[in-house]
Amino acid sequence: MTHILARTRGPAVLPRRSRIGSALRRGLWWGVLSLTGGVERRGRLPRGGCVVVANHSSHADTAALLAALDARHAPAIGAAADYWFASPWRRRICRRLAAGFPVRRGGGGMTDLLTMAGELRAGRAVVLFPEGTRAKGGALGAFHRGALVLAEEAGVPVVPVGIAGTDRLLPKHGRLRSSLVRVTIGEPLPSAATPERARDAVLALHERTAAEPLRDSAARRRVAAVVTSRWGLPLAFCWAFAEALSWPLMPELLLGVVCVAVPRAALKMSVGALAGSLAGGLLALHLAAAGVHLPAPLTTDRMRAEVRHELALEGASAVRHQPWNGVPFKVYGAEAGRAGVAPSDWLTASAAARGSRTLTVGLALAAFGLLMRRHRRHYGRYLVLLCGGFAVGLALIVRGWG
């Protein structure tokens, strides 16, 4: 083992172009996986070249390894020649986005693998899926000997890696969905290891990684329970409805709480909040037109004067300023009623203004929630920062319009 590692710590350095390309690919796939649930890595590759062997249940395994492995190793992925290199466009995608090289499955595959021996001696990591194809149902198949023969030829160690979450993210013959992907890098094995030993090491890592519970926040679990229950959508509607009449806390605060906790519910909650805003704004207009004055906490006379001026100049379309100037929606609804704005005009204009803001904020928060999914244990701290930031922002807005 010591003799093998010593041979991989030579002065050879991979070309700068290879390292830059690898860094770009790593950034690309890290970004993609962050948007689909996140990627988490445990362990590191040893110094110098190595042959990485991993379980294979999804096309997303390649993206997971490219995102998790160090760019300084410039990982190259062994890909099935009869699939990924069968057409020019697949060949280009495989080479450019995955640093793939072809490995024949119907004879000649060993020759293809041995062409990478020089790359390994130069310090590169060669990633292989020794099962030869994607497994079904998470079961790990038998390992072929090619990876071990290549490692022995190049004099480098074999590094077992367990991947979990890709079978849910992109199942075989299934659709893409959100899932956290976790990659665990094990201790190097000597190149003389048997296929059975390598398989046992990968299986142990995979099972341990898949079984490890995701650390979570009790506050996030409670919020998620409400959002995913039958009360989630009515909560968003009623909050926004009340805010359009008198309630001082805008629905974006609620979206900041729920969309980060449950990103997949962001669209539903955003649409519910938008519907509540429109219904509440329409009622506020009718009440004001009838001479009813509802309480409007945390608003100022200057806000009302500015809105009256905008409505006099632009009519119902004046509400387009609301998402950007800090004036609460309820002020626009009430002043539009007093100005005699037609309900149909008001509904059309406010739907465009509120829709652009509410849906954009909700989806942006959902993306943030996906990016932070692996840090969900800190959700309680996030809530403190969110509420504190909202309170400070609201105070500054009220003071600015004072």
C-alpha positions in Angstrom: 0.0 0.0 0.0 2.8 2.4 1.0 4.7 1.5 -2.2 1.6 2.2 -4.3 0.9 5.6 -2.8 4.6 6.6 -3.0 4.5 6.0 -6.8 1.5 8.4 -7.1 3.2 11.3 -5.3 5.6 12.2 -8.1 6.2 15.6 -9.5 3.9 15.1 -12.5 1.2 17.8 -12.7 -1.8 17.7 -14.9 -2.0 20.4 -17.6 -3.5 23.6 -16.5 -6.2 23.3 -19.2 -7.4 20.0 -17.7 -7.6 21.5 -14.2 -9.5 24.6 -15.4 -11.9 22.4 -17.4 -12.4 20.2 -14.4 -13.1 23.2 -12.2 -15.7 24.5 -14.6 -17.4 21.1 -14.8 -17.4 20.9 -11.1 -19.0 24.3 -10.7 -21.6 23.5 -13.4 -22.7 20.2 -11.8 -22.6 21.6 -8.3 -24.9 24.4 -9.4 -27.3 22.0 -11.1 -27.5 19.7 -8.2 -27.9 22.6 -5.8 -31.0 23.5 -7.6 -32.4 20.0 -7.5 -31.8 19.3 -3.8 -28.1 19.8 -3.1 -25.0 17.7 -3.0 -22.9 16.7 0.0 -19.5 15.1 0.2 -17.8 13.2 3.0 -14.1 12.3 2.7 -11.4 13.2 0.2 -9.4 11.5 -2.6 -5.7 10.7 -1.8 -2.9 12.7 -3.4 -2.0 11.7 -6.9 -3.8 9.5 -9.4 -6.4 6.9 -8.4 -9.2 4.8 -9.9 -12.5 5.6 -8.3 -15.1 2.8 -8.2 -18.7 3.7 -7.3 -22.2 2.2 -7.3 -24.3 3.1 -10.3 -28.1 3.4 -10.2 -28.7 6.6 -12.2 -27.3 8.9 -14.9 -27.1 11.5 -12.2 -24.2 9.5 -10.6 -21.8 11.1 -13.1 -23.0 14.6 -12.2 -22.7 13.8 -8.5 -19.1 12.6 -8.8 -18.1 15.5 -11.0 -19.6 17.9 -8.4 -18.0 16.2 -5.4 -14.5 15.2 -6.5 -11.7 17.6 -6.3 -11.0 19.5 -9.5 -7.2 19.1 -9.0 -7.7 15.4 -9.9 -9.4 16.4 -13.2 -11.7 13.3 -12.9 -12.4 11.5 -16.2 -15.5 9.3 -16.4 -15.6 5.9 -18.2 -18.7 5.9 -20.3 -20.4 3.1 -22.3 -19.2 3.5 -25.9 -22.4 1.9 -27.3 -24.6 4.5 -25.6 -22.7 7.8 -25.0 -20.5 7.6 -28.1 -23.1 6.2 -30.5 -24.0 9.6 -32.0 -22.0 12.9 -32.5 -24.2 15.0 -30.1 -24.0 12.4 -27.3 -20.3 12.2 -27.9 -19.9 16.0 -27.6 -22.0 16.1 -24.4 -20.2 13.3 -22.8 -16.7 14.7 -23.6 -17.4 18.3 -22.8 -19.7 18.1 -19.8 -18.5 14.9 -18.2 -14.8 14.5 -19.4 -16.0 11.1 -20.6 -13.9 8.5 -22.5 -15.4 5.5 -24.3 -15.3 2.0 -22.9 -16.6 -0.8 -25.1 -19.0 -3.3 -23.4 -19.0 -5.9 -26.1 -15.3 -6.6 -26.3 -12.2 -4.4 -26.3 -13.1 -2.6 -23.1 -9.9 -3.6 -21.3 -7.9 -2.0 -24.1 -9.9 1.2 -23.7 -9.3 1.3 -20.0 -5.5 0.7 -20.2 -5.2 3.8 -22.5 -5.8 5.8 -19.3 -2.8 4.5 -17.4 -0.7 7.4 -18.4 -3.3 9.9 -17.2 -3.4 8.1 -13.8 0.3 8.3 -13.4 0.1 12.0 -14.1 -2.3 12.4 -11.1 -5.7 12.1 -12.7 -8.7 10.3 -11.1 -10.4 7.9 -13.4 -14.0 7.1 -12.4 -15.5 3.8 -13.3 -18.7 2.0 -12.6 -17.6 -1.6 -12.3 -21.1 -3.0 -12.5 -21.1 -1.9 -16.2 -24.7 -0.7 -16.2 -27.2 1.0 -13.9 -28.6 -1.2 -11.2 -32.3 -1.6 -10.5 -33.9 -1.1 -7.2 -30.7 0.0 -5.5 -29.2 -3.5 -5.6 -25.4 -3.6 -6.2 -24.4 -6.0 -9.0 -21.1 -7.9 -9.4 -18.0 -5.9 -10.2 -15.9 -6.5 -13.3 -12.1 -6.7 -13.0 -11.3 -3.8 -15.4 -10.9 -1.1 -12.8 -8.5 -3.2 -10.7 -6.4 -4.2 -13.7 -6.1 -0.6 -14.7 -5.1 0.5 -11.2 -2.5 -2.3 -11.0 -1.1 -1.4 -14.4 -0.8 2.3 -13.5 0.4 1.6 -9.9 -2.3 3.6 -8.2 -4.8 2.9 -5.5 -8.5 2.0 -5.9 -10.8 4.4 -4.0 -14.3 3.1 -3.2 -17.1 5.7 -3.3 -20.8 5.3 -2.1 -23.5 7.5 -3.7 -26.9 7.9 -2.3 -29.9 10.0 -3.4 -29.4 9.8 -7.2 -31.8 6.9 -7.6 -34.5 9.2 -6.2 -33.2 12.3 -8.1 -33.3 10.6 -11.5 -34.5 7.0 -11.4 -33.7 4.6 -14.2 -36.3 5.3 -16.9 -37.9 7.8 -14.5 -38.4 11.6 -14.2 -36.2 14.2 -12.6 -37.3 15.3 -9.1 -35.8 17.0 -6.1 -33.4 15.0 -3.9 -30.3 15.6 -1.8 -27.4 13.7 -3.2 -24.7 12.5 -0.8 -21.2 11.2 -1.8 -19.0 9.3 0.6 -15.3 8.7 -0.3 -13.8 5.7 1.4 -10.2 4.7 2.3 -8.0 3.7 -0.6 -7.6 0.0 -1.4 -4.4 -1.5 -3.0 -4.6 -2.1 -6.7 -4.2 -5.8 -5.9 -7.6 -5.9 -4.2 -10.1 -8.4 -5.6 -13.4 -7.3 -7.3 -15.3 -8.8 -4.3 -13.3 -6.7 -1.8 -13.9 -3.5 -3.9 -17.6 -4.3 -4.2 -17.9 -4.9 -0.4 -16.3 -1.6 0.3 -18.6 0.3 -2.1 -21.7 -1.5 -0.8 -20.8 -0.6 2.8 -20.3 3.0 1.9 -23.5 3.2 0.0 -25.6 1.6 2.7 -24.0 3.8 5.4 -24.6 6.9 3.3 -28.2 6.0 2.4 -29.1 5.1 6.0 -27.6 8.2 7.6 -30.4 10.5 8.6 -30.4 14.1 7.3 -30.0 16.5 10.2 -33.0 18.7 10.4 -34.6 21.4 12.5 -37.6 20.8 14.6 -38.9 24.2 13.6 -38.7 23.3 9.9 -40.5 20.0 10.5 -43.3 21.8 12.3 -43.6 24.4 9.5 -43.5 21.7 6.9 -46.3 19.7 8.6 -48.6 22.8 8.4 -47.7 23.7 4.9 -48.3 20.2 3.5 -51.5 19.7 5.5 -54.9 20.9 4.3 -54.4 24.1 6.2 -51.4 25.3 4.1 -53.2 26.9 1.2 -55.9 28.5 3.3 -53.2 30.0 5.5 -51.5 31.7 2.6 -54.8 33.0 1.2 -56.0 34.3 4.6 -52.7 35.9 5.5 -52.5 37.8 2.2 -56.3 38.6 2.3 -55.9 40.1 5.7 -52.8 42.1 4.7 -54.7 43.7 1.8 -57.3 45.0 4.3 -55.4 45.9 7.5 -52.9 43.2 8.7 -49.4 44.9 8.8 -47.3 41.9 7.9 -46.9 41.4 4.1 -47.4 37.9 2.6 -43.8 37.8 1.5 -42.8 37.3 5.1 -45.0 34.1 5.2 -43.5 33.0 1.9 -40.0 33.5 3.4 -41.0 31.1 6.1 -42.8 28.4 4.2 -41.0 28.3 0.8 -37.6 27.8 2.3 -39.0 25.1 4.6 -40.8 23.2 1.8 -39.5 24.4 -1.6 -41.8 22.0 -3.5 -44.8 23.9 -2.0 -43.6 27.3 -3.1 -45.8 27.6 -6.2 -48.9 26.5 -4.4 -48.3 28.9 -1.5 -47.4 31.8 -3.8 -50.6 31.3 -5.9 -52.6 31.1 -2.7 -51.1 34.3 -1.4 -51.7 36.1 -4.7 -55.3 35.0 -4.8 -55.7 36.3 -1.2 -54.1 39.6 -2.1 -56.4 40.1 -5.1 -59.5 39.2 -3.2 -58.6 41.4 -0.2 -57.6 44.3 -2.4 -61.0 44.1 -4.3 -62.9 44.1 -0.9 -60.7 47.0 0.4 -61.7 49.0 -2.7 -65.4 48.3 -2.3 -65.3 49.1 1.5 -63.5 52.4 0.9 -65.9 53.3 -1.9 -68.7 52.8 0.6 -67.0 55.1 3.2 -65.7 52.4 5.5 -62.3 53.2 7.0 -60.3 50.2 8.1 -57.3 50.4 10.5 -54.0 50.7 8.6 -51.2 50.2 11.1 -47.6 51.1 10.1 -48.8 53.4 7.3 -48.3 57.2 7.1 -50.2 60.2 5.7 -47.3 60.7 3.2 -47.9 57.2 1.8 -51.6 58.0 1.3 -50.9 61.4 -0.3 -48.4 59.8 -2.7 -50.8 57.1 -3.7 -53.6 59.6 -4.3 -51.3 61.6 -6.6 -50.3 58.5 -8.5 -54.0 57.4 -8.9 -55.0 60.8 -10.2 -52.3 60.7 -12.9 -52.4 57.0 -13.9 -55.6 55.5 -12.6 -55.7 51.8 -11.7 -52.2 51.3 -13.4 -50.7 53.3 -10.5 -50.6 50.1 -8.5 -47.6 49.0 -10.6 -45.4 51.1 -8.4 -46.5 49.2 -5.3 -44.0 46.3 -5.5 -41.1 48.7 -5.5 -41.9 51.8 -3.4 -42.6 50.1 0.0 -46.1 51.4 0.2 -48.4 48.6 1.5 -50.9 47.2 -0.9 -53.8 48.0 1.4 -53.1 51.7 1.0 -53.5 51.4 -2.8 -56.7 49.4 -2.4 -58.3 51.9 0.0 -57.3 55.0 -2.0 -58.4 53.4 -5.3 -61.8 52.9 -3.7 -62.0 56.5 -2.6 -60.9 57.7 -6.0 -63.7 55.8 -7.7 -61.4 53.4 -9.7 -63.5 50.7 -11.6 -63.2 47.3 -9.9 -62.5 45.5 -13.2 -59.6 47.9 -14.0 -58.3 47.6 -10.5 -58.4 43.8 -10.5 -56.5 43.6 -13.8 -53.8 46.1 -12.8 -53.3 44.7 -9.3 -53.1 41.1 -10.7 -50.2 42.1 -12.9 -48.4 44.1 -10.1 -49.0 41.7 -7.3 -48.5 38.6 -9.5 -45.1 39.7 -10.7 -43.9 40.3 -7.1 -45.5 37.5 -5.3 -44.6 34.7 -7.7 -41.1 36.0 -8.3 -40.4 36.2 -4.5 -41.9 32.7 -3.9 -39.9 31.0 -6.6 -36.7 32.8 -5.6 -37.2 31.7 -2.0 -37.9 28.1 -3.2 -34.5 28.2 -5.1 -32.8 29.4 -2.0 -34.5 26.6 0.0 -33.2 24.0 -2.4 -29.7 25.5 -2.2 -29.8 25.4 1.6 -31.4 22.0 1.9 -28.3 20.3 3.3 -28.2 23.1 6.0 -31.8 22.7 7.0 -30.7 22.0 10.6 -30.0 25.8 10.8 -33.6 26.7 9.8 -34.3 28.1 13.3 -31.4 30.6 12.9 -32.7 31.5 9.4 -36.1 32.3 10.9 -34.5 34.6 13.5 -32.5 36.4 10.8 -35.6 36.6 8.5 -37.9 38.1 11.1 -35.2 40.4 12.4 -34.3 41.6 8.9 -38.0 42.1 8.1 -38.6 44.1 11.3 -35.6 46.4 10.5 -36.7 46.8 6.8 -40.3 47.6 7.8 -39.1 50.2 10.3 -36.9 51.9 7.7 -39.7 52.0 5.2 -42.1 53.5 7.7 -39.5 56.0 8.8 -38.7 56.9 5.2 -42.3 57.6 4.5 -42.8 59.5 7.8 
